[in-house]
């Protein structure tokens, strides 16, 4: 599965065997419980070394394929 977050456009992260969303802590973790994204205010932060500076919006999508399910839908 893939995690999609939106900044100026949608960015795909993955693939993952599964994703765990902990709404209490505001975290999304992968199958090995590695932190994938964390909630910061109204958005998400991803510390992957490539997207550290991007302020992702509050919405996210999880899909089973590499193709975005709604490519014309932005924030």
Backbone bond lengths (Angstrom), bond angles and torsions (degrees), N, CA, C in turn:
res aa  C-N    CA-C-N  psi(-1)  N-CA   C-N-CA  omega(-1)  CA-C   N-CA-C  phi
1 X - - - 1.424 - - 1.515 109.07 -
2 X 1.344 114.81 163.84 1.459 121.53 -176.09 1.524 110.03 -129.42
3 X 1.316 115.45 146.44 1.454 122.66 175.37 1.525 107.48 -106.51
4 X 1.325 116.27 129.72 1.453 122.59 178.84 1.523 108.99 -114.78
5 X 1.335 116.45 127.81 1.454 122.90 174.92 1.520 108.20 -123.81
6 X 1.325 117.00 150.30 1.459 120.81 -175.47 1.521 111.60 -114.11
7 X 1.330 115.31 129.62 1.464 122.98 173.13 1.530 104.82 -116.57
8 X 1.310 118.65 -99.21 1.463 121.79 170.59 1.520 109.94 -91.59
9 X 1.290 115.92 -9.10 1.457 125.18 176.09 1.517 106.94 -164.29
10 X 1.306 117.37 173.42 1.469 121.17 -177.86 1.525 110.77 -78.20
11 X 1.325 116.63 137.46 1.464 123.38 177.07 1.520 107.53 -120.34
12 X 1.341 115.60 132.47 1.465 121.67 -177.50 1.529 110.20 -97.93
13 X 1.320 116.91 135.50 1.456 123.56 175.12 1.526 107.68 -122.46
14 X 1.318 116.13 138.57 1.457 119.91 179.74 1.506 110.39 133.89
15 X 1.306 116.71 -171.59 1.461 127.94 14.24 1.535 112.67 -83.43
16 X 1.314 114.30 156.07 1.451 122.86 177.03 1.527 108.78 -126.06
17 X 1.334 116.36 148.15 1.466 120.37 173.91 1.522 109.05 -70.31
18 X 1.321 116.09 -39.50 1.471 121.98 173.82 1.518 109.03 -159.52
19 X 1.316 115.84 162.58 1.461 122.31 177.25 1.519 108.86 -127.69
20 X 1.326 115.24 142.04 1.453 121.84 -179.51 1.520 108.24 -117.03
21 X 1.330 116.58 118.76 1.457 121.79 177.57 1.521 108.46 -101.68
22 X 1.313 116.38 117.87 1.461 122.29 177.02 1.519 106.76 -104.16
23 X 1.316 116.74 100.10 1.466 120.43 -176.78 1.524 112.11 -68.81
24 X 1.324 118.21 -27.36 1.465 121.10 179.61 1.528 111.47 -67.76
25 X 1.335 117.17 -42.58 1.463 120.47 -178.94 1.524 112.47 -94.59
26 X 1.339 117.64 -11.86 1.460 120.84 -178.76 1.514 112.72 70.76
27 X 1.333 116.28 41.27 1.469 120.96 -178.21 1.522 111.00 -125.67
28 X 1.325 115.17 147.87 1.460 122.94 169.58 1.520 106.24 -118.29
29 X 1.327 116.68 123.64 1.467 121.98 -177.91 1.524 109.85 -122.01
30 X 1.340 114.77 155.91 1.461 120.58 -179.94 1.522 111.25 -91.76
31 X 1.325 116.22 -171.62 1.465 123.19 -176.24 1.527 113.19 -63.14
32 X 1.329 117.39 -21.84 1.468 121.50 177.88 1.526 111.29 -101.27
33 X 1.338 115.34 12.54 1.467 124.45 -178.75 1.524 113.63 64.37
34 X 1.347 116.34 20.63 1.465 120.56 172.36 1.524 108.31 -73.36
35 X 1.327 116.71 141.41 1.453 121.46 178.31 1.526 109.57 -69.86
36 X 1.326 116.70 122.78 1.463 122.46 177.79 1.525 109.85 -96.94
37 X 1.328 117.37 -45.97 1.458 122.44 179.97 1.521 109.19 -151.58
38 X 1.330 115.73 151.79 1.466 119.76 176.98 1.521 109.50 -133.68
39 X 1.309 115.25 146.64 1.461 122.44 -178.84 1.523 109.95 -75.06
40 X 1.338 115.97 128.18 1.458 122.34 176.74 1.524 107.05 -129.89
41 X 1.308 117.72 102.28 1.458 120.65 -176.98 1.511 110.55 64.91
42 X 1.318 116.90 -121.71 1.462 122.09 -179.62 1.531 113.32 -94.06
43 X 1.338 117.56 2.68 1.458 119.95 -175.91 1.510 112.83 -131.60
44 X 1.337 114.84 -165.49 1.465 122.74 -177.35 1.518 110.11 -125.27
45 X 1.332 116.06 146.28 1.455 123.30 175.76 1.521 107.53 -118.94
46 X 1.334 115.38 134.35 1.461 121.70 178.01 1.519 107.32 -121.35
47 X 1.315 116.65 120.79 1.465 121.07 -179.58 1.518 109.04 -103.07
48 X 1.331 115.60 74.64 1.465 119.71 -179.09 1.527 112.22 -110.43
49 X 1.346 116.95 5.91 1.454 120.43 -179.93 1.514 113.32 87.17
50 X 1.316 117.83 -20.97 1.460 121.93 -178.64 1.534 111.54 -107.87
51 X 1.318 116.97 -33.19 1.465 121.67 -174.91 1.525 112.99 -116.63
52 X 1.320 117.37 21.95 1.461 121.78 -176.30 1.532 113.11 -59.49
53 X 1.306 118.07 -29.50 1.456 122.11 -174.30 1.520 113.58 -92.86
54 X 1.330 119.16 -5.93 1.452 122.01 -175.21 1.523 111.59 -86.21
55 X 1.341 117.56 128.63 1.466 120.64 174.96 1.529 109.73 -89.61
56 X 1.313 116.97 94.28 1.459 120.46 -179.23 1.514 110.30 -73.92
57 X 1.336 116.29 142.78 1.460 122.14 -179.45 1.522 112.16 -68.63
58 X 1.305 116.44 178.81 1.452 122.33 -175.15 1.519 115.04 -73.40
59 X 1.331 117.57 -25.20 1.465 120.56 -177.36 1.521 111.39 -83.44
60 X 1.321 115.94 147.72 1.460 120.79 171.57 1.516 108.40 -144.68
61 X 1.329 114.62 160.68 1.467 122.07 178.64 1.512 107.90 -131.62
62 X 1.314 116.78 142.35 1.463 122.60 172.59 1.520 106.63 -116.28
63 X 1.345 116.36 128.14 1.459 120.79 -178.55 1.527 110.58 -129.33
64 X 1.316 115.40 165.21 1.466 120.92 178.27 1.516 112.87 -93.18
65 X 1.332 118.14 -15.53 1.463 121.50 -177.25 1.526 110.47 -122.15
66 X 1.347 115.91 167.55 1.462 122.02 178.47 1.517 112.54 -71.09
67 X 1.320 117.43 -16.67 1.461 121.59 -177.95 1.529 109.10 -87.00
68 X 1.342 115.38 129.52 1.464 120.07 179.45 1.523 109.25 -63.99
69 X 1.342 118.21 133.91 1.460 120.28 -176.98 1.521 114.03 -69.04
70 X 1.331 119.02 -23.71 1.464 123.42 179.21 1.520 109.25 -139.38
71 X 1.355 118.39 71.70 1.471 121.26 -172.14 1.523 115.31 -62.53
72 X 1.311 119.08 -21.93 1.458 121.12 -179.12 1.520 112.99 -93.25
73 X 1.330 116.26 4.41 1.456 121.24 -178.31 1.524 109.62 -99.84
74 X 1.319 116.80 113.45 1.458 121.79 176.49 1.508 110.16 -103.03
75 X 1.295 115.99 -163.79 1.468 121.08 179.93 1.515 109.83 -84.54
